[in-house]
């Protein structure tokens, strides 16, 4: 039985923005939230807490750090020190609070567009200035190597990062795996970035929220495990929210691997950790401890949708291009060859009744692009692509 359900059925019971921000005839594919059922261990943990009245403030439990450490070792061979795992409400808050610890007001923070739009807001909220060092795109030759290329051809512009450090930037806000591309940075690339940061006494804050969703044709390397330099210069922020579709439960982790990171965590205001939701904490613990069978089933369905998208998109939407993401359920659509202009998501809501993520919000490289969420049923994906294809054909007449 599929984990995915119809978004139109989901609207009957769900009130999140995915299902209420657009009229009911619009297929919502704009936000990183899947149309799926909850993993049973996660659901049961929250039901037990509610039935038992366990809905107060989070106490001194260390269950989540232990569960995550075990998961990280099983999944990625990464040995995490549970005492260097601290929690807060979500990865957005985690990123901002860590940035506040590792920067001074007015510092430059490197971001690598196209990237998750709130990164600019995180930097601003921390009192810093975003320094854009765009990722280097794949060459056209990569497209000729396989009929269904992945996003592996994208890479970090290390020379650009070096120039940013030379100009005064002190921190990198890294996305690993990289949203919206689904790019899984190689160990070699991460180690090179860490060496550069060590050379300039800089810090790398790595957002690894999509790490549980890496597909079998890629190998995920946690930044802190990439090298000794990475362990010294890095902090990871992550959560179970994307892997198990529980963003609304509000629990994330800040993870270090050095005495310096421990000092940063100790300096955080006590309220940062107190704001963790106890329901999110329990749900996340259950996900990492008992949710892998569900996760494996989910990944199988996402891989099938990923392949379907790669096959159907150029067929039904002439001029559209996309690479298969190495991680997650987000596809980066290059629609510059279609009639939809610089921000295709805007006209496609009316023309196709499909809501996509706005490409330009991911930075200048997003002009003419859109982000599509294929964490949905096969039927939903086929319907959405058909609608976009029909609208594109009509616009081209």
Phi, psi and omega in degrees: 000133182290146174282341185274145178233168178288138176296334179288326174288322181299327181299338182290335185233351186247143184242009180293163184301332180303323187258358182236351184281343181231160177303155188295346179270358180270132176280118185273108180230028190261338187240154184278071178216130186270154172272077184218162175281158179285149171295135184303316180298325179291312178301314183295323180297318180288321178298316180299320180295316181294315180296330179270001180072021183272071185232030181266207179280149179293136179265213186262022180302142174245019183296317183295312177304320179293317180295318179294318180301318178294318179298314182297323179288319178295317191278320189232002183067026183259121178271110181260137174274110184304330179292345178257025174245121178234154186245161172204194188289310181203174185293330177299311179296319180301314182297315181296315183293322176293317177302321179297330180281328189258359181233169169247152179307133180091354178296152173274137178236122182286129169237153190237082179290155002288131186212160180318119189306322181296350178305319179296322180291322178302313182298316180295317181297328178280359178083021184246182182239127179286132176244113186276126172232088185302147171298151177274126185283162176294158174276158178299333180298330179297326181293333182277348185284336182207150179291337181230074183295153175261180180278008184299339182288342176290151181206159178289136177275087184295324176296321178294322177295318178300317179297321179296318177297318180297330179274359173117356176294146183238356188215149172242130171260103187263146173246115187213103359295157191271120175265124023257005189279337190070023180283130175258108182295138181287158175303320181297317180294319180293319179295322178294319177297318179296319179297320178295317179296319179296321180298324184257011181054045180255171182238143175245121175256113189254116176275112185241036185294333181266007185301321179295347186257023177286135183276166190291345179268014176221159179240120180276133174243114173301139183303316184294343179260002186288329182188170176297321177301317182298319179298326182281324188259357192248159167223137177254139170240133185200175182195165174275001192296321180279314183301322183245011172061048184232039183303325183288352181277345169062074172206129178219169183234146170246126189232134177236174179216024184208162175298326179296318178296320178301320179294320177299315181295319180297333182275353180295143173304141183302328182295336180302316180279325180299333183284353176302134176284131178295327177293319177295321179298312180293319179295318181293319177300315179296322180298309183290328184277319188231005188262007182293321177302317177298318181299319179295320176297316178302313182299323177299318179290323179292321178297320178297318178292323178301316180291319179299317178298316180298324182282318188275326188305306182293337181283316186263342178235081181305135181095346179273146179223149176199146174258147178292125178292145177279348182209156172073193185236026182247127179248138181261109185265125174267106184250022180293340178270010179247174183278013194268002171079197187288332181231078187303330184298329183293305180290334184289337176299313180282319187284325185243348186059043175230130180258117178248168174284140184284113183305313182299338178293342180271007180112172182307322178296352180271359178299130181080008182243168173210155177253131181244133177266113179259021172279067187210178177290157177301322181296320179296317180296316178298317180296317181296314180295323178297318178296316179296320179297315179297318180294323180293317178299319179293321181291333183279346183288000000 
